[in-house]
Amino acid sequence: MKSSPSFSQLHSFPKEGLQKKTVLIIDNNANFVSCLREVLTRKGYSVFAASHPTEACYAAGTKPDLILCDIGLAFGQGITILKQMRLRIAQKRVSIVLTSWHGTLYDIRYAIKIGADDCIAKTTPQERLATLIDTRLQGM
């Protein structure tokens, strides 16, 4: 039996009466993904993760409300993914936040120039990243 590209989901149940928002994390750093997924799941989000560009395109079918993507993924593929996601999900407003190990002003300006809504350093504490995601999703 042929299986589709794999991506992971950690199941969690939304709090009573709340509509669950979906976050797609595209990153090949397993520790970063695992820690952030745990924090976001505790906050009630449905979290999907993809570590490869092919998986990311497949996972976009989950219709995420927010995409958190590593700008340096697989030889600069984070930028390619951003451009593909913007084309693919143009009919739905999805917030795309790029992550970078450096998080310099140059990274932030470049990310926004190419279509990201924000860029944040991966060294930012996980709870602060989760707060950024909360803020982005409140208006949706």
Secondary structure, DSSP 4 states (H G I P E B T S, - for coil): ---PPP-EEE---PPTTPPPPEEEEE-S-HHHHHHHHHHHHHTT-EEEEESSHHHHHHHGGG--SEEEEETTHHHHHHHHHHHHHHHHTTTS--EEEEEESS--HHHHHHHHHTT-SEEEETTS-HHHHHHHHHHHHHT-
